[in-house]
């Protein structure tokens, strides 16, 4: 993201960002230097798209880009919380390189997610219907060995957790409650 706010001329984060007629933004001082060194040409081009301007345009201060640059600076300078999974933490099932600590487990996906990887569940309409709970360590032990579905019910007669298919086949007619109710008892 920071590359959006750095200039091809100086490769730094934009300082005093200005825009030119083609819409590209630059450091005010860098653009001035870039155009001053080509001043004898009388044609002034954009360092990015090479659009030519004649006469030399007057750059305007880009407040939107300036605000974004300031936000980026504050994010880059603030200390980041270490979200690495420590011994005893539930690890994110999606992290491949640096394993992060899970913040929620999805009983529909039967997976645990860190703050970054849980975002689709919070933003996608389809995934918002999934059941998110506090991170669960033994999530894989909560899957039916016969059907590979979550153990969502508790059969009171057989005193065991069951999936939605088992409850209508092997445990048909038995008294049942939701697994969460049994756990809270």
TORKOLRO-202079 format. One record per atom (N, C-alpha, C, O): atom name; x, z, y. Coordinates in steps of 0.2 Angstrom, whole numbers. Layout:
<nodes>
[node 'CA',[X,Z,Y]];
...
</nodes>
This chain:
<nodes>
[node 'N',[4,0,-6]];
[node 'CA',[0,0,0]];
[node 'C',[4,0,6]];
[node 'O',[3,-3,11]];
[node 'N',[10,4,6]];
[node 'CA',[14,4,12]];
[node 'C',[17,-3,14]];
[node 'O',[19,-4,20]];
[node 'N',[17,-8,9]];
[node 'CA',[20,-14,11]];
[node 'C',[15,-18,16]];
[node 'O',[17,-22,19]];
[node 'N',[9,-16,16]];
[node 'CA',[4,-19,20]];
[node 'C',[6,-18,27]];
[node 'O',[4,-21,32]];
[node 'N',[9,-12,28]];
[node 'CA',[10,-9,35]];
[node 'C',[17,-9,37]];
[node 'O',[19,-6,41]];
[node 'N',[21,-14,33]];
[node 'CA',[28,-14,35]];
[node 'C',[29,-22,37]];
[node 'O',[26,-26,35]];
[node 'N',[34,-23,41]];
[node 'CA',[35,-29,44]];
[node 'C',[40,-33,41]];
[node 'O',[45,-30,39]];
[node 'N',[39,-39,40]];
[node 'CA',[44,-44,37]];
[node 'C',[50,-44,41]];
[node 'O',[56,-46,38]];
[node 'N',[50,-43,47]];
[node 'CA',[56,-44,51]];
[node 'C',[61,-38,50]];
[node 'O',[67,-38,49]];
[node 'N',[58,-31,51]];
[node 'CA',[62,-25,51]];
[node 'C',[61,-22,44]];
[node 'O',[65,-17,42]];
[node 'N',[56,-23,40]];
[node 'CA',[54,-20,34]];
[node 'C',[53,-13,34]];
[node 'O',[54,-9,29]];
[node 'N',[51,-10,40]];
[node 'CA',[50,-3,41]];
[node 'C',[42,-2,42]];
[node 'O',[39,-7,43]];
[node 'N',[40,4,42]];
[node 'CA',[33,5,43]];
[node 'C',[32,4,50]];
[node 'O',[36,5,55]];
[node 'N',[27,0,52]];
[node 'CA',[25,-2,59]];
[node 'C',[26,3,64]];
[node 'O',[23,9,63]];
[node 'N',[29,2,69]];
[node 'CA',[30,7,75]];
[node 'C',[26,3,81]];
[node 'O',[28,-3,82]];
[node 'N',[22,6,84]];
[node 'CA',[18,3,90]];
[node 'C',[15,-3,88]];
[node 'O',[17,-9,90]];
[node 'N',[11,-4,82]];
[node 'CA',[8,-10,80]];
[node 'C',[4,-14,85]];
[node 'O',[0,-12,88]];
[node 'N',[6,-21,85]];
[node 'CA',[2,-25,89]];
[node 'C',[0,-31,85]];
[node 'O',[4,-33,79]];
[node 'N',[-5,-35,87]];
[node 'CA',[-7,-41,83]];
[node 'C',[-6,-47,87]];
[node 'O',[-6,-46,94]];
[node 'N',[-6,-53,84]];
[node 'CA',[-5,-59,88]];
[node 'C',[-11,-63,86]];
[node 'O',[-15,-61,81]];
[node 'N',[-13,-69,89]];
[node 'CA',[-19,-73,88]];
[node 'C',[-20,-75,81]];
[node 'O',[-26,-75,79]];
[node 'N',[-15,-75,76]];
[node 'CA',[-17,-77,69]];
[node 'C',[-19,-71,65]];
[node 'O',[-21,-72,60]];
[node 'N',[-19,-65,68]];
[node 'CA',[-21,-59,65]];
[node 'C',[-16,-55,62]];
[node 'O',[-17,-49,60]];
[node 'N',[-10,-57,61]];
[node 'CA',[-4,-53,58]];
[node 'C',[-2,-48,63]];
[node 'O',[-2,-49,69]];
[node 'N',[0,-42,60]];
[node 'CA',[3,-36,65]];
[node 'C',[10,-35,64]];
[node 'O',[13,-36,58]];
[node 'N',[13,-33,69]];
[node 'CA',[20,-32,69]];
[node 'C',[22,-26,74]];
[node 'O',[18,-23,77]];
[node 'N',[28,-23,73]];
[node 'CA',[30,-18,78]];
[node 'C',[31,-22,84]];
[node 'O',[33,-27,85]];
[node 'N',[29,-19,90]];
[node 'CA',[29,-22,96]];
[node 'C',[36,-24,98]];
[node 'O',[37,-30,100]];
[node 'N',[41,-19,97]];
[node 'CA',[48,-21,99]];
[node 'C',[51,-26,94]];
[node 'O',[54,-31,97]];
[node 'N',[49,-26,88]];
[node 'CA',[52,-31,83]];
[node 'C',[50,-38,85]];
[node 'O',[53,-43,85]];
[node 'N',[43,-38,86]];
[node 'CA',[40,-45,88]];
[node 'C',[43,-48,94]];
[node 'O',[45,-54,95]];
[node 'N',[44,-43,99]];
[node 'CA',[47,-45,106]];
[node 'C',[54,-48,104]];
[node 'O',[56,-53,107]];
[node 'N',[58,-44,101]];
[node 'CA',[65,-46,99]];
[node 'C',[65,-53,95]];
[node 'O',[69,-57,97]];
[node 'N',[61,-54,90]];
[node 'CA',[60,-60,86]];
[node 'C',[59,-66,91]];
[node 'O',[62,-71,90]];
[node 'N',[54,-65,95]];
[node 'CA',[52,-71,100]];
[node 'C',[58,-72,105]];
[node 'O',[59,-77,107]];
[node 'N',[61,-66,108]];
[node 'CA',[66,-67,113]];
[node 'C',[72,-71,110]];
[node 'O',[75,-75,114]];
[node 'N',[74,-70,104]];
[node 'CA',[80,-74,101]];
[node 'C',[78,-81,101]];
[node 'O',[82,-86,100]];
[node 'N',[72,-83,100]];
[node 'CA',[69,-90,100]];
[node 'C',[66,-93,107]];
[node 'O',[63,-98,107]];
[node 'N',[68,-89,112]];
[node 'CA',[65,-90,119]];
[node 'C',[66,-97,121]];
[node 'O',[62,-100,125]];
[node 'N',[72,-100,120]];
[node 'CA',[74,-106,122]];
[node 'C',[70,-112,119]];
[node 'O',[70,-118,122]];
[node 'N',[67,-111,114]];
[node 'CA',[63,-116,110]];
[node 'C',[56,-117,113]];
[node 'O',[54,-123,113]];
[node 'N',[53,-112,117]];
[node 'CA',[47,-112,120]];
[node 'C',[41,-113,115]];
[node 'O',[35,-113,117]];
[node 'N',[42,-113,109]];
[node 'CA',[37,-113,104]];
[node 'C',[38,-106,100]];
[node 'O',[44,-104,98]];
[node 'N',[33,-102,99]];
[node 'CA',[33,-96,97]];
[node 'C',[29,-96,90]];
[node 'O',[23,-97,90]];
[node 'N',[32,-94,85]];
[node 'CA',[29,-94,78]];
[node 'C',[28,-87,75]];
[node 'O',[32,-82,77]];
[node 'N',[23,-86,71]];
[node 'CA',[21,-80,68]];
[node 'C',[27,-79,62]];
[node 'O',[28,-84,58]];
[node 'N',[30,-74,62]];
[node 'CA',[35,-73,56]];
[node 'C',[32,-73,49]];
[node 'O',[36,-74,45]];
[node 'N',[25,-72,49]];
[node 'CA',[22,-72,42]];
[node 'C',[20,-79,40]];
[node 'O',[22,-82,35]];
[node 'N',[15,-82,44]];
[node 'CA',[11,-88,42]];
[node 'C',[14,-94,46]];
[node 'O',[13,-100,44]];
[node 'N',[19,-93,50]];
[node 'CA',[22,-98,54]];
[node 'C',[18,-102,59]];
[node 'O',[20,-108,61]];
[node 'N',[12,-100,60]];
[node 'CA',[8,-103,65]];
[node 'C',[12,-103,72]];
[node 'O',[15,-98,74]];
[node 'N',[11,-109,75]];
[node 'CA',[15,-110,82]];
[node 'C',[10,-109,88]];
[node 'O',[5,-111,88]];
[node 'N',[13,-105,92]];
[node 'CA',[9,-103,99]];
[node 'C',[13,-106,105]];
[node 'O',[19,-105,105]];
[node 'N',[10,-109,109]];
[node 'CA',[13,-111,115]];
[node 'C',[8,-111,121]];
[node 'O',[3,-115,120]];
[node 'N',[8,-107,126]];
[node 'CA',[13,-103,128]];
[node 'C',[14,-97,123]];
[node 'O',[10,-96,119]];
[node 'N',[19,-93,125]];
[node 'CA',[20,-86,121]];
[node 'C',[14,-82,122]];
[node 'O',[12,-80,128]];
[node 'N',[10,-80,116]];
[node 'CA',[4,-76,117]];
[node 'C',[6,-69,119]];
[node 'O',[12,-66,118]];
[node 'N',[1,-65,122]];
[node 'CA',[2,-58,123]];
[node 'C',[-1,-54,117]];
[node 'O',[-7,-54,116]];
[node 'N',[4,-51,114]];
[node 'CA',[1,-47,108]];
[node 'C',[-3,-41,111]];
[node 'O',[-2,-38,116]];
[node 'N',[-8,-39,107]];
[node 'CA',[-13,-34,109]];
[node 'C',[-12,-28,104]];
[node 'O',[-11,-29,98]];
[node 'N',[-12,-22,106]];
[node 'CA',[-11,-16,102]];
[node 'C',[-17,-16,97]];
[node 'O',[-23,-16,99]];
[node 'N',[-15,-15,91]];
[node 'CA',[-20,-15,85]];
[node 'C',[-21,-7,83]];
[node 'O',[-18,-4,80]];
[node 'N',[-27,-5,86]];
[node 'CA',[-28,2,85]];
[node 'C',[-30,4,78]];
[node 'O',[-29,9,75]];
[node 'N',[-34,-1,75]];
[node 'CA',[-35,0,68]];
[node 'C',[-29,1,63]];
[node 'O',[-29,6,59]];
[node 'N',[-24,-4,64]];
[node 'CA',[-18,-3,60]];
[node 'C',[-14,3,62]];
[node 'O',[-11,6,58]];
[node 'N',[-14,5,68]];
[node 'CA',[-11,11,71]];
[node 'C',[-13,17,67]];
[node 'O',[-9,21,65]];
[node 'N',[-20,17,67]];
[node 'CA',[-23,23,63]];
[node 'C',[-21,23,56]];
[node 'O',[-20,28,53]];
[node 'N',[-21,17,53]];
[node 'CA',[-20,17,46]];
[node 'C',[-12,19,44]];
[node 'O',[-11,22,40]];
[node 'N',[-8,17,49]];
[node 'CA',[-1,18,48]];
[node 'C',[0,26,49]];
[node 'O',[4,29,45]];
[node 'N',[-3,29,54]];
[node 'CA',[-3,36,55]];
[node 'C',[-5,40,48]];
[node 'O',[-2,45,46]];
[node 'N',[-11,38,46]];
[node 'CA',[-14,41,39]];
[node 'C',[-9,40,34]];
[node 'O',[-8,45,30]];
[node 'N',[-6,34,33]];
[node 'CA',[-1,33,28]];
[node 'C',[5,38,29]];
[node 'O',[8,40,24]];
[node 'N',[8,38,35]];
[node 'CA',[13,43,37]];
[node 'C',[12,50,34]];
[node 'O',[16,53,31]];
[node 'N',[6,52,36]];
[node 'CA',[4,59,34]];
[node 'C',[4,60,27]];
[node 'O',[5,65,24]];
[node 'N',[1,55,23]];
[node 'CA',[1,56,16]];
[node 'C',[8,55,13]];
[node 'O',[9,59,8]];
[node 'N',[12,51,15]];
[node 'CA',[19,51,13]];
[node 'C',[23,57,14]];
[node 'O',[27,59,10]];
[node 'N',[21,60,20]];
[node 'CA',[25,66,21]];
[node 'C',[23,73,18]];
[node 'O',[26,78,18]];
[node 'N',[16,73,16]];
[node 'CA',[13,79,13]];
[node 'C',[16,80,6]];
[node 'O',[17,75,2]];
[node 'N',[17,86,5]];
[node 'CA',[20,88,-2]];
[node 'C',[14,86,-7]];
[node 'O',[8,88,-6]];
[node 'N',[16,83,-13]];
[node 'CA',[11,81,-18]];
[node 'C',[11,87,-23]];
[node 'O',[16,89,-25]];
[node 'N',[5,88,-25]];
[node 'CA',[4,93,-30]];
[node 'C',[6,90,-37]];
[node 'O',[5,85,-39]];
[node 'N',[10,94,-41]];
[node 'CA',[12,92,-47]];
[node 'C',[6,93,-52]];
[node 'O',[4,98,-53]];
[node 'N',[4,87,-54]];
[node 'CA',[-2,87,-59]];
[node 'C',[0,85,-66]];
[node 'O',[-4,83,-70]];
[node 'N',[7,86,-67]];
[node 'CA',[9,85,-74]];
[node 'C',[6,90,-79]];
[node 'O',[5,95,-77]];
[node 'N',[5,87,-85]];
[node 'CA',[2,92,-90]];
[node 'C',[7,97,-93]];
[node 'O',[13,94,-94]];
[node 'N',[6,103,-92]];
[node 'CA',[10,108,-95]];
[node 'C',[8,110,-102]];
[node 'O',[2,109,-104]];
[node 'N',[12,114,-105]];
[node 'CA',[10,117,-112]];
[node 'C',[4,121,-111]];
[node 'O',[3,125,-106]];
[node 'N',[-1,119,-115]];
[node 'CA',[-8,123,-115]];
[node 'C',[-13,119,-111]];
[node 'O',[-19,121,-111]];
[node 'N',[-11,114,-107]];
[node 'CA',[-16,110,-103]];
[node 'C',[-18,105,-107]];
[node 'O',[-15,103,-112]];
[node 'N',[-24,102,-106]];
[node 'CA',[-27,97,-109]];
[node 'C',[-24,91,-105]];
[node 'O',[-24,90,-99]];
[node 'N',[-21,86,-109]];
[node 'CA',[-18,80,-106]];
[node 'C',[-23,74,-105]];
[node 'O',[-28,74,-109]];
[node 'N',[-22,70,-101]];
[node 'CA',[-26,64,-99]];
[node 'C',[-24,59,-105]];
[node 'O',[-18,58,-107]];
[node 'N',[-30,57,-108]];
[node 'CA',[-29,52,-114]];
[node 'C',[-27,45,-111]];
[node 'O',[-25,41,-115]];
[node 'N',[-27,44,-105]];
[node 'CA',[-26,37,-102]];
[node 'C',[-19,36,-100]];
[node 'O',[-16,31,-99]];
[node 'N',[-16,42,-97]];
[node 'CA',[-9,41,-95]];
[node 'C',[-4,39,-100]];
[node 'O',[-4,42,-105]];
[node 'N',[0,34,-98]];
[node 'CA',[5,31,-103]];
[node 'C',[12,34,-101]];
[node 'O',[16,35,-106]];
[node 'N',[14,34,-95]];
[node 'CA',[21,36,-93]];
[node 'C',[21,44,-92]];
[node 'O',[23,47,-96]];
[node 'N',[20,46,-86]];
[node 'CA',[20,53,-84]];
[node 'C',[13,56,-86]];
[node 'O',[8,55,-82]];
[node 'N',[12,60,-91]];
[node 'CA',[6,62,-93]];
[node 'C',[4,68,-88]];
[node 'O',[7,73,-87]];
[node 'N',[-2,66,-86]];
[node 'CA',[-5,71,-81]];
[node 'C',[-10,76,-84]];
[node 'O',[-13,75,-90]];
[node 'N',[-12,81,-81]];
[node 'CA',[-16,86,-83]];
[node 'C',[-23,83,-82]];
[node 'O',[-25,81,-77]];
[node 'N',[-28,84,-87]];
[node 'CA',[-35,82,-87]];
[node 'C',[-39,86,-83]];
[node 'O',[-38,92,-83]];
[node 'N',[-43,83,-79]];
[node 'CA',[-48,87,-75]];
[node 'C',[-55,87,-77]];
[node 'O',[-59,92,-76]];
[node 'N',[-56,82,-82]];
[node 'CA',[-63,82,-85]];
[node 'C',[-62,79,-92]];
[node 'O',[-58,74,-93]];
[node 'N',[-67,80,-96]];
[node 'CA',[-67,77,-102]];
[node 'C',[-74,73,-102]];
[node 'O',[-79,76,-100]];
[node 'N',[-75,67,-105]];
[node 'CA',[-81,64,-106]];
[node 'C',[-83,64,-113]];
[node 'O',[-80,62,-117]];
[node 'N',[-89,67,-114]];
[node 'CA',[-92,67,-120]];
[node 'C',[-95,61,-123]];
[node 'O',[-96,60,-129]];
[node 'N',[-96,56,-119]];
[node 'CA',[-98,49,-121]];
[node 'C',[-92,45,-123]];
[node 'O',[-92,42,-129]];
[node 'N',[-87,45,-119]];
[node 'CA',[-81,42,-121]];
[node 'C',[-76,45,-126]];
[node 'O',[-72,43,-130]];
[node 'N',[-78,52,-127]];
[node 'CA',[-74,56,-131]];
[node 'C',[-66,56,-129]];
[node 'O',[-62,55,-133]];
[node 'N',[-65,56,-122]];
[node 'CA',[-58,56,-120]];
[node 'C',[-58,61,-114]];
[node 'O',[-63,62,-111]];
[node 'N',[-52,63,-112]];
[node 'CA',[-50,67,-106]];
[node 'C',[-47,63,-101]];
[node 'O',[-43,59,-103]];
[node 'N',[-48,65,-95]];
[node 'CA',[-45,61,-89]];
[node 'C',[-42,65,-84]];
[node 'O',[-45,70,-82]];
[node 'N',[-37,62,-81]];
[node 'CA',[-34,65,-75]];
[node 'C',[-38,63,-69]];
[node 'O',[-43,59,-69]];
[node 'N',[-36,66,-63]];
[node 'CA',[-40,64,-57]];
[node 'C',[-40,57,-56]];
[node 'O',[-45,54,-54]];
[node 'N',[-35,53,-57]];
[node 'CA',[-35,46,-56]];
[node 'C',[-39,42,-61]];
[node 'O',[-43,38,-59]];
[node 'N',[-38,44,-67]];
[node 'CA',[-42,40,-72]];
[node 'C',[-49,42,-73]];
[node 'O',[-53,38,-76]];
[node 'N',[-51,48,-70]];
[node 'CA',[-59,49,-70]];
[node 'C',[-63,46,-65]];
[node 'O',[-69,46,-65]];
[node 'N',[-59,43,-60]];
[node 'CA',[-62,40,-54]];
[node 'C',[-68,34,-56]];
[node 'O',[-73,34,-53]];
[node 'N',[-66,30,-61]];
[node 'CA',[-71,25,-63]];
[node 'C',[-78,29,-65]];
[node 'O',[-83,26,-64]];
[node 'N',[-77,34,-68]];
[node 'CA',[-83,38,-70]];
[node 'C',[-87,41,-64]];
[node 'O',[-93,41,-64]];
[node 'N',[-84,42,-59]];
[node 'CA',[-87,44,-52]];
[node 'C',[-90,38,-48]];
[node 'O',[-94,39,-44]];
[node 'N',[-87,32,-49]];
[node 'CA',[-89,27,-45]];
[node 'C',[-93,22,-48]];
[node 'O',[-97,19,-44]];
[node 'N',[-92,20,-54]];
[node 'CA',[-96,15,-58]];
[node 'C',[-103,18,-60]];
[node 'O',[-104,23,-63]];
[node 'N',[-108,14,-58]];
[node 'CA',[-115,16,-59]];
[node 'C',[-116,17,-67]];
[node 'O',[-119,22,-69]];
[node 'N',[-113,12,-71]];
[node 'CA',[-114,13,-78]];
[node 'C',[-110,19,-81]];
[node 'O',[-113,23,-85]];
[node 'N',[-104,21,-78]];
[node 'CA',[-101,27,-81]];
[node 'C',[-103,33,-78]];
[node 'O',[-102,39,-81]];
[node 'N',[-107,33,-72]];
[node 'CA',[-110,39,-69]];
[node 'C',[-115,43,-74]];
[node 'O',[-116,49,-74]];
[node 'N',[-117,39,-79]];
[node 'CA',[-122,42,-84]];
[node 'C',[-119,45,-90]];
[node 'O',[-122,49,-93]];
[node 'N',[-112,45,-90]];
[node 'CA',[-108,48,-95]];
[node 'C',[-108,56,-94]];
[node 'O',[-109,58,-88]];
[node 'N',[-107,60,-99]];
[node 'CA',[-107,67,-98]];
[node 'C',[-100,69,-97]];
[node 'O',[-96,70,-102]];
[node 'N',[-99,71,-91]];
[node 'CA',[-92,74,-90]];
[node 'C',[-93,82,-90]];
[node 'O',[-97,85,-87]];
[node 'N',[-88,85,-93]];
[node 'CA',[-87,92,-93]];
[node 'C',[-80,95,-92]];
[node 'O',[-76,90,-91]];
[node 'N',[-79,101,-91]];
[node 'CA',[-72,104,-91]];
[node 'C',[-68,101,-96]];
[node 'O',[-71,100,-102]];
[node 'N',[-62,100,-95]];
[node 'CA',[-57,98,-100]];
[node 'C',[-58,102,-107]];
[node 'O',[-58,108,-107]];
[node 'N',[-58,98,-112]];
[node 'CA',[-59,101,-119]];
[node 'C',[-53,99,-123]];
[node 'O',[-51,93,-124]];
[node 'N',[-49,104,-126]];
[node 'CA',[-43,103,-129]];
[node 'C',[-44,100,-136]];
[node 'O',[-41,95,-138]];
[node 'N',[-49,102,-140]];
[node 'CA',[-50,100,-147]];
[node 'C',[-56,94,-147]];
[node 'O',[-60,94,-151]];
[node 'N',[-55,90,-142]];
[node 'CA',[-60,84,-141]];
[node 'C',[-61,80,-148]];
[node 'O',[-67,79,-150]];
[node 'N',[-56,78,-151]];
[node 'CA',[-56,74,-157]];
[node 'C',[-59,78,-163]];
[node 'O',[-62,75,-167]];
[node 'N',[-59,84,-162]];
[node 'CA',[-63,88,-168]];
[node 'C',[-70,89,-167]];
[node 'O',[-74,91,-171]];
[node 'N',[-72,86,-161]];
[node 'CA',[-79,86,-159]];
[node 'C',[-83,79,-161]];
[node 'O',[-88,78,-158]];
[node 'N',[-80,75,-165]];
[node 'CA',[-82,69,-167]];
[node 'C',[-84,69,-174]];
[node 'O',[-81,72,-179]];
[node 'N',[-90,66,-176]];
[node 'CA',[-93,66,-183]];
[node 'C',[-88,62,-187]];
[node 'O',[-87,56,-185]];
[node 'N',[-86,65,-193]];
[node 'CA',[-81,61,-197]];
[node 'C',[-85,55,-200]];
[node 'O',[-81,50,-203]];
[node 'N',[-91,55,-201]];
[node 'CA',[-95,50,-204]];
[node 'C',[-97,44,-200]];
[node 'O',[-96,38,-202]];
[node 'N',[-98,46,-194]];
[node 'CA',[-101,40,-189]];
[node 'C',[-96,39,-183]];
[node 'O',[-98,35,-179]];
[node 'N',[-91,43,-182]];
[node 'CA',[-87,43,-176]];
[node 'C',[-91,44,-169]];
[node 'O',[-89,40,-164]];
[node 'N',[-96,48,-169]];
[node 'CA',[-100,49,-163]];
[node 'C',[-99,56,-162]];
[node 'O',[-97,61,-166]];
[node 'N',[-100,58,-155]];
[node 'CA',[-99,65,-153]];
[node 'C',[-104,70,-157]];
[node 'O',[-110,68,-158]];
[node 'N',[-102,76,-158]];
[node 'CA',[-106,81,-161]];
[node 'C',[-110,84,-156]];
[node 'O',[-108,89,-153]];
[node 'N',[-116,81,-154]];
[node 'CA',[-120,83,-149]];
[node 'C',[-125,89,-150]];
[node 'O',[-128,92,-146]];
[node 'N',[-127,90,-157]];
[node 'CA',[-132,94,-159]];
[node 'C',[-129,100,-164]];
[node 'O',[-124,99,-167]];
[node 'N',[-133,105,-164]];
[node 'CA',[-131,110,-169]];
[node 'C',[-137,111,-174]];
[node 'O',[-143,113,-171]];
[node 'N',[-136,111,-180]];
[node 'CA',[-141,112,-185]];
[node 'C',[-141,119,-187]];
[node 'O',[-137,122,-190]];
[node 'N',[-147,122,-185]];
[node 'CA',[-147,130,-187]];
[node 'C',[-148,131,-194]];
[node 'O',[-145,136,-196]];
[node 'N',[-151,127,-198]];
[node 'CA',[-152,128,-205]];
[node 'C',[-145,128,-209]];
[node 'O',[-143,132,-213]];
[node 'N',[-141,123,-207]];
[node 'CA',[-135,122,-211]];
[node 'C',[-129,125,-207]];
[node 'O',[-123,125,-209]];
[node 'N',[-131,128,-201]];
[node 'CA',[-126,131,-197]];
[node 'C',[-119,127,-195]];
[node 'O',[-114,129,-196]];
[node 'N',[-121,120,-193]];
[node 'CA',[-115,116,-191]];
[node 'C',[-117,111,-186]];
[node 'O',[-123,110,-184]];
[node 'N',[-112,109,-182]];
[node 'CA',[-113,104,-177]];
[node 'C',[-114,97,-180]];
[node 'O',[-111,95,-185]];
[node 'N',[-118,93,-177]];
[node 'CA',[-120,86,-180]];
[node 'C',[-120,81,-175]];
[node 'O',[-121,83,-169]];
[node 'N',[-120,75,-177]];
[node 'CA',[-120,69,-172]];
[node 'C',[-128,67,-172]];
[node 'O',[-132,69,-176]];
[node 'N',[-130,62,-167]];
[node 'CA',[-136,60,-167]];
[node 'C',[-139,56,-173]];
[node 'O',[-145,56,-174]];
[node 'N',[-134,53,-177]];
[node 'CA',[-136,50,-183]];
[node 'C',[-137,55,-189]];
[node 'O',[-142,54,-192]];
[node 'N',[-133,59,-189]];
[node 'CA',[-134,65,-194]];
[node 'C',[-140,69,-194]];
[node 'O',[-143,70,-198]];
[node 'N',[-142,70,-187]];
[node 'CA',[-148,74,-186]];
[node 'C',[-154,71,-188]];
[node 'O',[-159,74,-190]];
[node 'N',[-154,64,-189]];
[node 'CA',[-161,61,-191]];
[node 'C',[-160,58,-198]];
[node 'O',[-165,55,-201]];
[node 'N',[-154,60,-201]];
[node 'CA',[-153,58,-208]];
[node 'C',[-152,64,-213]];
[node 'O',[-157,67,-215]];
[node 'N',[-146,66,-213]];
[node 'CA',[-145,72,-217]];
[node 'C',[-148,79,-215]];
[node 'O',[-149,83,-219]];
[node 'N',[-150,79,-209]];
[node 'CA',[-153,86,-206]];
[node 'C',[-160,85,-204]];
[node 'O',[-162,89,-200]];
[node 'N',[-163,79,-206]];
[node 'CA',[-170,78,-204]];
[node 'C',[-175,84,-205]];
[node 'O',[-174,87,-211]];
[node 'N',[-178,86,-200]];
[node 'CA',[-183,91,-201]];
[node 'C',[-180,98,-200]];
[node 'O',[-184,103,-200]];
[node 'N',[-174,99,-200]];
[node 'CA',[-171,105,-198]];
[node 'C',[-171,107,-191]];
[node 'O',[-172,103,-187]];
[node 'N',[-171,114,-190]];
[node 'CA',[-171,116,-183]];
[node 'C',[-165,115,-180]];
[node 'O',[-159,116,-183]];
[node 'N',[-165,112,-174]];
[node 'CA',[-159,110,-171]];
[node 'C',[-159,111,-163]];
[node 'O',[-164,112,-160]];
[node 'N',[-153,112,-160]];
[node 'CA',[-152,113,-153]];
[node 'C',[-146,109,-151]];
[node 'O',[-142,107,-155]];
[node 'N',[-146,108,-144]];
[node 'CA',[-140,105,-141]];
[node 'C',[-134,109,-143]];
[node 'O',[-134,115,-142]];
[node 'N',[-128,105,-144]];
[node 'CA',[-122,109,-145]];
[node 'C',[-120,114,-140]];
[node 'O',[-117,119,-141]];
[node 'N',[-121,111,-133]];
[node 'CA',[-119,116,-128]];
[node 'C',[-123,122,-128]];
[node 'O',[-120,128,-126]];
[node 'N',[-129,122,-130]];
[node 'CA',[-133,128,-131]];
[node 'C',[-130,133,-136]];
[node 'O',[-130,139,-135]];
[node 'N',[-128,130,-141]];
[node 'CA',[-125,134,-147]];
[node 'C',[-118,138,-144]];
[node 'O',[-117,143,-146]];
[node 'N',[-114,134,-141]];
[node 'CA',[-108,136,-138]];
[node 'C',[-109,142,-133]];
[node 'O',[-105,146,-133]];
[node 'N',[-114,141,-129]];
[node 'CA',[-115,147,-124]];
[node 'C',[-119,153,-127]];
[node 'O',[-119,158,-124]];
[node 'N',[-121,153,-133]];
[node 'CA',[-124,159,-137]];
[node 'C',[-119,164,-138]];
[node 'O',[-121,169,-141]];
</nodes>
